[in-house]
Amino acid sequence: MTAGDLAQQGGQDQPLTELEHPGGDSIVAHHEPSAADGPFTTRQLLRLDHALRIANTETGLTFSVFIGEFETTPAREHAEQLHRQIDGAARAVLIAISPNQRKLEIVTGAEARKRISDRDAKLAGLSMAAAFAGGDLAGGVVAGLDQLASHAGRP
């Protein structure tokens, strides 16, 4: 599901964003009810979409966000499976979040890992977790994207 899918209101099929390619500029949420009852408001979705586009453009990497239940244990395995599905996974960074399971995973591909160290990812994760604990899921994701993109720098 994309940011635009999540933003459909009242059954209207008017996505807010278009994806240029799978795995890029995407916010994925796994839940069965209609998108109107998703975890984000339209304003938050727009902020998330903007943050993803900026991170992708400024770094040349592909950033993606998954929000939903991790289907396998440990959570890292599920996040790595999701990461492998991203086009150009070697240059991709996945932020995978399961609010109900209280899990956060950041997966970097081989090329992305050269520019974002494990320490950088851990610092971004701690920043996101602090925002999540305060009830700000969208703000935490935006802050994490910004930190990861800053650490990655320009291509």
Backbone hydrogen bonds in HBPLUS format (Angstrom, degrees):
<---DONOR---> <-ACCEPTOR-->    atom                        ^
c    i                          cat <-CA-CA->   ^        H-A-AA   ^      H-
h    n   atom  resd res      DA  || num        DHA   H-A  angle D-A-AA Bond
n    s   type  num  typ     dist DA aas  dist angle  dist       angle   num
A0005-ASP N   A0002-THR O   3.02 MM   3  5.04 115.9  2.45  94.9 110.6     1
A0006-LEU N   A0002-THR O   3.01 MM   4  6.37 158.4  2.06 155.1 160.4     2
A0007-ALA N   A0003-ALA O   3.11 MM   4  6.28 132.9  2.34 138.2 150.7     3
A0007-ALA N   A0004-GLY O   3.12 MM   3  5.04 130.4  2.38  92.3 105.9     4
A0008-GLN N   A0005-ASP O   3.38 MM   3  5.70 171.0  2.39 109.9 112.3     5
A0012-GLN N   A0009-GLN O   2.95 MM   3  5.60 169.2  1.96 128.6 131.3     6
A0024-GLY N   A0021-HIS O   3.30 MM   3  5.90 158.7  2.35 137.2 137.4     7
A0065-VAL N   A0026-SER O   3.15 MM  39  6.37 158.4  2.20 149.9 156.3     8
A0028-VAL N   A0065-VAL O   2.71 MM  37  6.04 164.5  1.73 151.7 157.3     9
A0067-ILE N   A0028-VAL O   2.53 MM  39  5.86 157.9  1.58 162.0 170.3    10
A0030-HIS N   A0067-ILE O   3.12 MM  37  6.72 142.1  2.27 142.6 153.1    11
A0037-ASP N   A0034-SER O   3.22 MM   3  6.07 164.4  2.24 120.7 124.3    12
A0038-GLY N   A0035-ALA O   2.99 MM   3  5.18 155.3  2.06 121.3 119.4    13
A0045-LEU N   A0041-THR O   2.94 MM   4  6.24 158.6  1.99 152.3 158.3    14
A0046-LEU N   A0042-THR O   2.97 MM   4  6.25 154.6  2.04 150.2 156.8    15
A0047-ARG N   A0043-ARG O   3.01 MM   4  6.32 154.1  2.08 146.1 153.1    16
A0048-LEU N   A0044-GLN O   2.87 MM   4  6.15 159.7  1.91 152.9 158.3    17
A0049-ASP N   A0045-LEU O   2.85 MM   4  6.00 163.8  1.88 150.8 155.5    18
A0050-HIS N   A0046-LEU O   2.94 MM   4  6.06 160.3  1.98 145.8 151.3    19
A0051-ALA N   A0047-ARG O   2.91 MM   4  6.11 159.6  1.96 147.7 153.5    20
A0052-LEU N   A0048-LEU O   2.93 MM   4  6.17 158.0  1.97 151.6 157.2    21
A0053-ARG N   A0049-ASP O   2.99 MM   4  6.23 163.5  2.02 150.7 155.1    22
A0054-ILE N   A0050-HIS O   2.93 MM   4  6.14 163.1  1.96 154.7 159.1    23
A0055-ALA N   A0051-ALA O   2.96 MM   4  6.09 166.9  1.98 148.6 152.5    24
A0056-ASN N   A0052-LEU O   2.95 MM   4  6.11 164.9  1.97 153.2 157.2    25
A0057-THR N   A0053-ARG O   2.91 MM   4  6.00 166.8  1.93 149.8 154.0    26
A0058-GLU N   A0054-ILE O   2.85 MM   4  5.87 171.3  1.85 157.7 160.4    27
A0059-THR N   A0055-ALA O   3.17 MM   4  6.00 146.4  2.29 139.5 147.0    28
A0060-GLY N   A0056-ASN O   2.87 MM   4  5.41 148.6  1.97 142.5 150.1    29
A0062-THR N   A0091-ARG O   2.99 MM  29  6.18 162.2  2.02 142.8 147.2    30
A0093-VAL N   A0062-THR O   2.75 MM  31  6.09 154.7  1.81 159.0 160.3    31
A0064-SER N   A0093-VAL O   2.89 MM  29  6.31 150.9  1.98 162.5 168.6    32
A0095-ILE N   A0064-SER O   2.91 MM  31  6.30 161.5  1.94 153.0 158.3    33
A0066-PHE N   A0095-ILE O   2.84 MM  29  6.22 161.2  1.87 153.2 156.9    34
A0097-ILE N   A0066-PHE O   2.77 MM  31  6.06 162.8  1.80 154.7 160.1    35
A0068-GLY N   A0097-ILE O   2.96 MM  29  6.44 157.4  2.01 158.8 166.0    36
A0077-GLU N   A0074-PRO O   3.07 MM   3  5.76 133.2  2.30 115.6 125.1    37
A0079-ALA N   A0075-ALA O   3.01 MM   4  6.33 164.7  2.04 158.2 162.6    38
A0080-GLU N   A0076-ARG O   2.86 MM   4  6.08 156.3  1.91 152.2 158.8    39
A0081-GLN N   A0077-GLU O   2.95 MM   4  6.19 150.4  2.04 145.8 153.9    40
A0082-LEU N   A0078-HIS O   2.98 MM   4  6.29 159.6  2.03 152.0 157.0    41
A0083-HIS N   A0079-ALA O   2.92 MM   4  6.14 156.2  1.98 146.2 153.2    42
A0084-ARG N   A0080-GLU O   3.04 MM   4  6.25 153.6  2.11 146.1 151.6    43
A0085-GLN N   A0082-LEU O   3.05 MM   3  5.33 145.2  2.17 105.2 115.6    44
A0086-ILE N   A0083-HIS O   3.11 MM   3  5.53 164.3  2.13 115.0 119.9    45
A0091-ARG N   A0088-GLY O   2.91 MM   3  5.75 150.1  2.00 128.5 135.2    46
A0092-ALA N   A0089-ALA O   3.08 MM   3  4.77 164.7  2.11 106.0 107.5    47
A0111-GLU N   A0090-ALA O   2.80 MM  21  5.23 128.9  2.06 123.2 138.6    48
A0112-ALA N   A0090-ALA O   3.10 MM  22  6.58 153.3  2.18 158.4 156.7    49
A0109-GLY N   A0092-ALA O   2.87 MM  17  5.37 150.6  1.96 165.9 168.8    50
A0094-LEU N   A0107-VAL O   2.81 MM  13  5.09 165.2  1.83 152.9 157.9    51
A0107-VAL N   A0094-LEU O   2.87 MM  13  5.09 159.0  1.91 147.5 153.9    52
A0096-ALA N   A0105-GLU O   2.77 MM   9  5.09 173.2  1.78 165.0 165.8    53
A0105-GLU N   A0096-ALA O   2.82 MM   9  5.09 161.7  1.85 153.8 158.8    54
A0098-SER N   A0103-LYS O   2.92 MM   5  5.13 169.9  1.93 147.8 148.5    55
A0101-GLN N   A0098-SER O   3.14 MM   3  5.33 124.2  2.47 102.2 116.0    56
A0102-ARG N   A0098-SER O   2.78 MM   4  5.77 113.9  2.22 143.9 163.0    57
A0103-LYS N   A0098-SER O   3.11 MM   5  5.13 162.1  2.14 133.7 138.9    58
A0102-ARG N   A0099-PRO O   3.15 MM   3  4.78 143.6  2.29  90.9 101.7    59
A0113-ARG N   A0109-GLY O   2.79 MM   4  5.88 150.8  1.87 157.5 165.9    60
A0114-LYS N   A0111-GLU O   3.17 MM   3  5.45 143.8  2.31 103.2 112.9    61
A0115-ARG N   A0112-ALA O   2.95 MM   3  5.42 149.5  2.04 110.5 119.9    62
A0116-ILE N   A0112-ALA O   2.90 MM   4  6.11 135.9  2.09 147.7 161.5    63
A0121-ALA N   A0117-SER O   2.98 MM   4  6.32 160.7  2.02 152.5 157.4    64
A0122-LYS N   A0118-ASP O   2.84 MM   4  6.05 153.0  1.91 146.5 154.5    65
A0123-LEU N   A0119-ARG O   2.95 MM   4  6.21 158.5  1.99 150.7 155.9    66
A0124-ALA N   A0120-ASP O   3.02 MM   4  6.29 159.5  2.06 148.6 154.1    67
A0125-GLY N   A0121-ALA O   2.85 MM   4  6.05 154.6  1.91 145.9 153.7    68
A0126-LEU N   A0122-LYS O   2.88 MM   4  6.16 152.8  1.96 150.3 157.0    69
A0127-SER N   A0123-LEU O   3.05 MM   4  6.28 156.5  2.11 145.9 152.1    70
A0128-MET N   A0124-ALA O   2.93 MM   4  6.20 158.8  1.97 150.6 156.4    71
A0129-ALA N   A0125-GLY O   2.85 MM   4  6.02 163.8  1.88 149.8 154.6    72
A0130-ALA N   A0126-LEU O   3.03 MM   4  6.20 151.4  2.11 143.9 150.7    73
A0131-ALA N   A0127-SER O   3.21 MM   4  6.54 156.7  2.27 145.1 150.7    74
A0132-PHE N   A0128-MET O   2.83 MM   4  6.12 159.7  1.87 156.6 163.2    75
A0133-ALA N   A0129-ALA O   2.88 MM   4  6.05 156.4  1.94 146.4 152.4    76
A0134-GLY N   A0130-ALA O   3.22 MM   4  6.47 136.4  2.43 135.2 145.9    77
A0134-GLY N   A0131-ALA O   3.06 MM   3  5.07 128.4  2.33  95.0 109.0    78
A0136-ASP N   A0131-ALA O   2.94 MM   5  5.27 162.5  1.97 148.4 143.0    79
A0135-GLY N   A0132-PHE O   2.85 MM   3  5.01 159.2  1.90 109.0 114.3    80
A0140-GLY N   A0136-ASP O   3.00 MM   4  5.99 150.2  2.09 140.1 148.3    81
A0141-VAL N   A0137-LEU O   3.07 MM   4  6.34 156.5  2.13 150.4 156.1    82
A0142-VAL N   A0138-ALA O   2.96 MM   4  6.22 166.7  1.98 156.5 160.1    83
A0143-ALA N   A0139-GLY O   2.93 MM   4  6.07 161.6  1.96 146.3 151.5    84
A0144-GLY N   A0140-GLY O   2.92 MM   4  6.07 157.0  1.97 145.2 151.9    85
A0145-LEU N   A0141-VAL O   2.87 MM   4  6.09 162.7  1.90 155.4 159.6    86
A0146-ASP N   A0142-VAL O   2.99 MM   4  6.19 161.2  2.03 149.0 154.1    87
A0147-GLN N   A0143-ALA O   2.94 MM   4  6.19 160.8  1.97 150.1 155.1    88
A0148-LEU N   A0144-GLY O   2.91 MM   4  6.08 171.2  1.92 156.0 158.4    89
A0149-ALA N   A0145-LEU O   2.90 MM   4  6.00 163.3  1.93 150.4 155.6    90
A0150-SER N   A0146-ASP O   2.90 MM   4  6.03 153.1  1.97 144.6 152.5    91
A0151-HIS N   A0147-GLN O   2.96 MM   4  6.22 157.2  2.01 151.4 157.1    92
A0152-ALA N   A0148-LEU O   2.94 MM   4  6.15 150.7  2.03 145.3 153.9    93
A0153-GLY N   A0149-ALA O   3.01 MM   4  6.17 146.5  2.13 145.7 153.4    94
